[in-house]
Amino acid sequence: MSSEKVISYRCPKSDAVVEHRVDNGGETRQTYQPVVCRACGELHFVHRDTGKLLGHDKD
């Protein structure tokens, strides 16, 4: 049985803090989760555990 968790990240375009629900279980879980940003509408890849964006050094 899998559960959900909430990850938070800072949108690099709008600088807004955004929360997104992701599936927390399963063997095929990826380190970076593709998400459509609610602040800017673009696709970001967010680290499931840290909330850091792929390719961005800024928190």
Backbone atoms as SQL, in Angstrom:
CREATE TABLE atoms (id INTEGER PRIMARY KEY, chain TEXT, resi INTEGER, resn TEXT, atom TEXT, x REAL, y REAL, z REAL);
INSERT INTO atoms VALUES
  (1, 'A', 1, 'MET', 'N', 0.845, -1.181, 0.000),
  (2, 'A', 1, 'MET', 'CA', 0.000, 0.000, 0.000),
  (3, 'A', 1, 'MET', 'C', 0.887, 1.239, 0.000),
  (4, 'A', 2, 'SER', 'N', 0.659, 2.130, -0.942),
  (5, 'A', 2, 'SER', 'CA', 1.467, 3.334, -1.009),
  (6, 'A', 2, 'SER', 'C', 0.709, 4.506, -0.391),
  (7, 'A', 3, 'SER', 'N', 1.458, 5.489, 0.031),
  (8, 'A', 3, 'SER', 'CA', 0.862, 6.680, 0.611),
  (9, 'A', 3, 'SER', 'C', 1.397, 7.902, -0.123),
  (10, 'A', 4, 'GLU', 'N', 0.837, 9.030, 0.176),
  (11, 'A', 4, 'GLU', 'CA', 1.290, 10.257, -0.447),
  (12, 'A', 4, 'GLU', 'C', 2.060, 11.094, 0.561),
  (13, 'A', 5, 'LYS', 'N', 2.943, 11.923, 0.023),
  (14, 'A', 5, 'LYS', 'CA', 3.613, 12.899, 0.865),
  (15, 'A', 5, 'LYS', 'C', 3.637, 14.216, 0.108),
  (16, 'A', 6, 'VAL', 'N', 3.866, 15.288, 0.813),
  (17, 'A', 6, 'VAL', 'CA', 3.906, 16.616, 0.214),
  (18, 'A', 6, 'VAL', 'C', 5.357, 17.064, 0.131),
  (19, 'A', 7, 'ILE', 'N', 5.760, 17.504, -1.056),
  (20, 'A', 7, 'ILE', 'CA', 7.086, 18.084, -1.206),
  (21, 'A', 7, 'ILE', 'C', 6.914, 19.576, -1.487),
  (22, 'A', 8, 'SER', 'N', 7.823, 20.367, -0.960),
  (23, 'A', 8, 'SER', 'CA', 7.803, 21.812, -1.167),
  (24, 'A', 8, 'SER', 'C', 9.055, 22.208, -1.917),
  (25, 'A', 9, 'TYR', 'N', 8.901, 23.154, -2.831),
  (26, 'A', 9, 'TYR', 'CA', 10.048, 23.665, -3.579),
  (27, 'A', 9, 'TYR', 'C', 9.805, 25.129, -3.899),
  (28, 'A', 10, 'ARG', 'N', 10.868, 25.826, -4.261),
  (29, 'A', 10, 'ARG', 'CA', 10.753, 27.225, -4.653),
  (30, 'A', 10, 'ARG', 'C', 10.828, 27.310, -6.166),
  (31, 'A', 11, 'CYS', 'N', 9.797, 27.867, -6.785),
  (32, 'A', 11, 'CYS', 'CA', 9.744, 28.018, -8.230),
  (33, 'A', 11, 'CYS', 'C', 10.836, 28.995, -8.674),
  (34, 'A', 12, 'PRO', 'N', 11.700, 28.578, -9.611),
  (35, 'A', 12, 'PRO', 'CA', 12.781, 29.462, -10.039),
  (36, 'A', 12, 'PRO', 'C', 12.302, 30.649, -10.886),
  (37, 'A', 13, 'LYS', 'N', 11.121, 30.545, -11.445),
  (38, 'A', 13, 'LYS', 'CA', 10.607, 31.622, -12.296),
  (39, 'A', 13, 'LYS', 'C', 9.856, 32.677, -11.482),
  (40, 'A', 14, 'SER', 'N', 8.982, 32.237, -10.562),
  (41, 'A', 14, 'SER', 'CA', 8.157, 33.168, -9.794),
  (42, 'A', 14, 'SER', 'C', 8.685, 33.405, -8.383),
  (43, 'A', 15, 'ASP', 'N', 9.613, 32.575, -7.927),
  (44, 'A', 15, 'ASP', 'CA', 10.195, 32.621, -6.577),
  (45, 'A', 15, 'ASP', 'C', 9.167, 32.274, -5.495),
  (46, 'A', 16, 'ALA', 'N', 8.033, 31.705, -5.878),
  (47, 'A', 16, 'ALA', 'CA', 7.004, 31.298, -4.925),
  (48, 'A', 16, 'ALA', 'C', 7.330, 29.913, -4.364),
  (49, 'A', 17, 'VAL', 'N', 6.956, 29.675, -3.114),
  (50, 'A', 17, 'VAL', 'CA', 7.076, 28.348, -2.525),
  (51, 'A', 17, 'VAL', 'C', 5.830, 27.568, -2.919),
  (52, 'A', 18, 'VAL', 'N', 6.033, 26.385, -3.513),
  (53, 'A', 18, 'VAL', 'CA', 4.945, 25.583, -4.049),
  (54, 'A', 18, 'VAL', 'C', 4.958, 24.216, -3.378),
  (55, 'A', 19, 'GLU', 'N', 3.782, 23.710, -3.052),
  (56, 'A', 19, 'GLU', 'CA', 3.657, 22.363, -2.500),
  (57, 'A', 19, 'GLU', 'C', 3.018, 21.457, -3.540),
  (58, 'A', 20, 'HIS', 'N', 3.478, 20.194, -3.572),
  (59, 'A', 20, 'HIS', 'CA', 2.966, 19.221, -4.533),
  (60, 'A', 20, 'HIS', 'C', 2.906, 17.853, -3.866),
  (61, 'A', 21, 'ARG', 'N', 1.817, 17.133, -4.065),
  (62, 'A', 21, 'ARG', 'CA', 1.675, 15.777, -3.508),
  (63, 'A', 21, 'ARG', 'C', 2.288, 14.758, -4.463),
  (64, 'A', 22, 'VAL', 'N', 3.049, 13.809, -3.910),
  (65, 'A', 22, 'VAL', 'CA', 3.642, 12.738, -4.708),
  (66, 'A', 22, 'VAL', 'C', 3.380, 11.401, -4.032),
  (67, 'A', 23, 'ASP', 'N', 3.366, 10.355, -4.829),
  (68, 'A', 23, 'ASP', 'CA', 3.226, 8.999, -4.317),
  (69, 'A', 23, 'ASP', 'C', 4.507, 8.647, -3.575),
  (70, 'A', 24, 'ASN', 'N', 4.391, 8.132, -2.375),
  (71, 'A', 24, 'ASN', 'CA', 5.548, 7.874, -1.522),
  (72, 'A', 24, 'ASN', 'C', 5.990, 6.416, -1.544),
  (73, 'A', 25, 'GLY', 'N', 5.398, 5.568, -2.367),
  (74, 'A', 25, 'GLY', 'CA', 5.747, 4.158, -2.324),
  (75, 'A', 25, 'GLY', 'C', 6.103, 3.604, -3.682),
  (76, 'A', 26, 'GLY', 'N', 6.380, 2.314, -3.687),
  (77, 'A', 26, 'GLY', 'CA', 6.641, 1.625, -4.940),
  (78, 'A', 26, 'GLY', 'C', 8.112, 1.454, -5.244),
  (79, 'A', 27, 'GLU', 'N', 8.408, 0.395, -5.959),
  (80, 'A', 27, 'GLU', 'CA', 9.784, 0.068, -6.332),
  (81, 'A', 27, 'GLU', 'C', 10.321, 1.000, -7.408),
  (82, 'A', 28, 'THR', 'N', 9.439, 1.569, -8.225),
  (83, 'A', 28, 'THR', 'CA', 9.887, 2.360, -9.369),
  (84, 'A', 28, 'THR', 'C', 9.967, 3.851, -9.076),
  (85, 'A', 29, 'ARG', 'N', 9.923, 4.212, -7.840),
  (86, 'A', 29, 'ARG', 'CA', 9.945, 5.643, -7.519),
  (87, 'A', 29, 'ARG', 'C', 11.244, 6.273, -7.988),
  (88, 'A', 30, 'GLN', 'N', 11.148, 7.422, -8.591),
  (89, 'A', 30, 'GLN', 'CA', 12.300, 8.132, -9.116),
  (90, 'A', 30, 'GLN', 'C', 12.771, 9.161, -8.098),
  (91, 'A', 31, 'THR', 'N', 14.072, 9.471, -8.130),
  (92, 'A', 31, 'THR', 'CA', 14.604, 10.462, -7.215),
  (93, 'A', 31, 'THR', 'C', 14.016, 11.835, -7.498),
  (94, 'A', 32, 'TYR', 'N', 13.955, 12.214, -8.772),
  (95, 'A', 32, 'TYR', 'CA', 13.356, 13.494, -9.152),
  (96, 'A', 32, 'TYR', 'C', 11.975, 13.252, -9.734),
  (97, 'A', 33, 'GLN', 'N', 11.008, 13.996, -9.222),
  (98, 'A', 33, 'GLN', 'CA', 9.612, 13.862, -9.624),
  (99, 'A', 33, 'GLN', 'C', 9.275, 14.985, -10.601),
  (100, 'A', 34, 'PRO', 'N', 8.796, 14.672, -11.811),
  (101, 'A', 34, 'PRO', 'CA', 8.360, 15.745, -12.697),
  (102, 'A', 34, 'PRO', 'C', 7.029, 16.316, -12.202),
  (103, 'A', 35, 'VAL', 'N', 6.957, 17.629, -12.068),
  (104, 'A', 35, 'VAL', 'CA', 5.730, 18.276, -11.605),
  (105, 'A', 35, 'VAL', 'C', 5.435, 19.500, -12.471),
  (106, 'A', 36, 'VAL', 'N', 4.171, 19.747, -12.701),
  (107, 'A', 36, 'VAL', 'CA', 3.753, 20.980, -13.360),
  (108, 'A', 36, 'VAL', 'C', 3.550, 22.003, -12.248),
  (109, 'A', 37, 'CYS', 'N', 4.312, 23.064, -12.301),
  (110, 'A', 37, 'CYS', 'CA', 4.323, 24.079, -11.248),
  (111, 'A', 37, 'CYS', 'C', 3.009, 24.847, -11.218),
  (112, 'A', 38, 'ARG', 'N', 2.429, 24.970, -10.035),
  (113, 'A', 38, 'ARG', 'CA', 1.175, 25.718, -9.876),
  (114, 'A', 38, 'ARG', 'C', 1.411, 27.222, -9.923),
  (115, 'A', 39, 'ALA', 'N', 2.651, 27.652, -9.733),
  (116, 'A', 39, 'ALA', 'CA', 2.945, 29.087, -9.737),
  (117, 'A', 39, 'ALA', 'C', 3.187, 29.625, -11.148),
  (118, 'A', 40, 'CYS', 'N', 3.914, 28.851, -11.993),
  (119, 'A', 40, 'CYS', 'CA', 4.272, 29.370, -13.316),
  (120, 'A', 40, 'CYS', 'C', 3.757, 28.512, -14.470),
  (121, 'A', 41, 'GLY', 'N', 3.294, 27.297, -14.183),
  (122, 'A', 41, 'GLY', 'CA', 2.753, 26.428, -15.220),
  (123, 'A', 41, 'GLY', 'C', 3.790, 25.630, -15.995),
  (124, 'A', 42, 'GLU', 'N', 5.068, 25.797, -15.652),
  (125, 'A', 42, 'GLU', 'CA', 6.124, 25.061, -16.342),
  (126, 'A', 42, 'GLU', 'C', 6.413, 23.737, -15.646),
  (127, 'A', 43, 'LEU', 'N', 7.127, 22.865, -16.343),
  (128, 'A', 43, 'LEU', 'CA', 7.515, 21.569, -15.792),
  (129, 'A', 43, 'LEU', 'C', 8.831, 21.721, -15.047),
  (130, 'A', 44, 'HIS', 'N', 8.868, 21.239, -13.797),
  (131, 'A', 44, 'HIS', 'CA', 10.085, 21.223, -12.993),
  (132, 'A', 44, 'HIS', 'C', 10.333, 19.791, -12.548),
  (133, 'A', 45, 'PHE', 'N', 11.588, 19.461, -12.292),
  (134, 'A', 45, 'PHE', 'CA', 11.940, 18.170, -11.728),
  (135, 'A', 45, 'PHE', 'C', 12.407, 18.421, -10.303),
  (136, 'A', 46, 'VAL', 'N', 11.632, 17.926, -9.334),
  (137, 'A', 46, 'VAL', 'CA', 11.850, 18.209, -7.926),
  (138, 'A', 46, 'VAL', 'C', 12.327, 16.940, -7.216),
  (139, 'A', 47, 'HIS', 'N', 13.395, 17.053, -6.422),
  (140, 'A', 47, 'HIS', 'CA', 13.902, 15.920, -5.649),
  (141, 'A', 47, 'HIS', 'C', 12.869, 15.535, -4.614),
  (142, 'A', 48, 'ARG', 'N', 12.513, 14.269, -4.582),
  (143, 'A', 48, 'ARG', 'CA', 11.436, 13.778, -3.716),
  (144, 'A', 48, 'ARG', 'C', 11.713, 13.964, -2.232),
  (145, 'A', 49, 'ASP', 'N', 12.973, 13.948, -1.828),
  (146, 'A', 49, 'ASP', 'CA', 13.299, 14.024, -0.402),
  (147, 'A', 49, 'ASP', 'C', 13.731, 15.415, 0.045),
  (148, 'A', 50, 'THR', 'N', 14.402, 16.174, -0.825),
  (149, 'A', 50, 'THR', 'CA', 14.945, 17.475, -0.416),
  (150, 'A', 50, 'THR', 'C', 14.149, 18.667, -0.910),
  (151, 'A', 51, 'GLY', 'N', 13.360, 18.491, -1.982),
  (152, 'A', 51, 'GLY', 'CA', 12.626, 19.598, -2.565),
  (153, 'A', 51, 'GLY', 'C', 13.469, 20.487, -3.462),
  (154, 'A', 52, 'LYS', 'N', 14.718, 20.085, -3.707),
  (155, 'A', 52, 'LYS', 'CA', 15.583, 20.874, -4.589),
  (156, 'A', 52, 'LYS', 'C', 15.259, 20.569, -6.041),
  (157, 'A', 53, 'LEU', 'N', 15.406, 21.576, -6.883),
  (158, 'A', 53, 'LEU', 'CA', 15.120, 21.429, -8.301),
  (159, 'A', 53, 'LEU', 'C', 16.351, 20.955, -9.057),
  (160, 'A', 54, 'LEU', 'N', 16.135, 20.083, -10.001),
  (161, 'A', 54, 'LEU', 'CA', 17.206, 19.571, -10.844),
  (162, 'A', 54, 'LEU', 'C', 17.795, 20.720, -11.660),
  (163, 'A', 55, 'GLY', 'N', 19.116, 20.908, -11.564),
  (164, 'A', 55, 'GLY', 'CA', 19.791, 21.945, -12.338),
  (165, 'A', 55, 'GLY', 'C', 19.788, 23.319, -11.707),
  (166, 'A', 56, 'HIS', 'N', 19.254, 23.448, -10.495),
  (167, 'A', 56, 'HIS', 'CA', 19.215, 24.746, -9.814),
  (168, 'A', 56, 'HIS', 'C', 19.919, 24.641, -8.469),
  (169, 'A', 57, 'ASP', 'N', 20.888, 25.527, -8.263),
  (170, 'A', 57, 'ASP', 'CA', 21.614, 25.531, -6.993),
  (171, 'A', 57, 'ASP', 'C', 20.877, 26.296, -5.905),
  (172, 'A', 58, 'LYS', 'N', 20.033, 27.255, -6.312),
  (173, 'A', 58, 'LYS', 'CA', 19.286, 28.071, -5.348),
  (174, 'A', 58, 'LYS', 'C', 18.204, 27.234, -4.682),
  (175, 'A', 59, 'ASP', 'N', 18.052, 27.368, -3.354),
  (176, 'A', 59, 'ASP', 'CA', 17.017, 26.634, -2.615),
  (177, 'A', 59, 'ASP', 'C', 15.633, 27.131, -2.948);
